[in-house]
Amino acid sequence: MTVTYFRRYRMRYDLREGPLAEFETPVDYLLEPWSPRLLEDHAMAKYRSFQSEMDSNVFPSLVMKMAVSN
């Protein structure tokens, strides 16, 4: 039996440190608060983001279109 190890990097921010630094969005971007109507777009963006990444091997559900939106 072959064992494969993956090194994963953790990104995190301690919210007790206060808000993130202010930034400007690019001209063509719009920030919106979360809404259930964004679920399908969010699921597709997540699917496309992970489909060719190492995490898709560790977490196959990230690249399954049906599983991403659940």
GIJORA-V142982 format. One record per residue. N is the residue number from 0. RES is the residue in one letter. SS is DSSP state (H for helix, E for strand, - for the rest). Layout:
n & res & ss
N & RES & SS
N & RES & SS
This chain:
n & res & ss
0 & M & -
1 & T & -
2 & V & -
3 & T & -
4 & Y & -
5 & F & -
6 & R & -
7 & R & -
8 & Y & -
9 & R & -
10 & M & -
11 & R & -
12 & Y & -
13 & D & -
14 & L & H
15 & R & H
16 & E & H
17 & G & -
18 & P & -
19 & L & -
20 & A & -
21 & E & -
22 & F & -
23 & E & -
24 & T & -
25 & P & -
26 & V & -
27 & D & -
28 & Y & -
29 & L & -
30 & L & -
31 & E & -
32 & P & -
33 & W & -
34 & S & -
35 & P & H
36 & R & H
37 & L & H
38 & L & H
39 & E & H
40 & D & H
41 & H & H
42 & A & H
43 & M & H
44 & A & H
45 & K & H
46 & Y & H
47 & R & H
48 & S & H
49 & F & H
50 & Q & -
51 & S & -
52 & E & -
53 & M & -
54 & D & H
55 & S & H
56 & N & H
57 & V & H
58 & F & -
59 & P & H
60 & S & H
61 & L & H
62 & V & H
63 & M & -
64 & K & H
65 & M & H
66 & A & H
67 & V & H
68 & S & -
69 & N & -
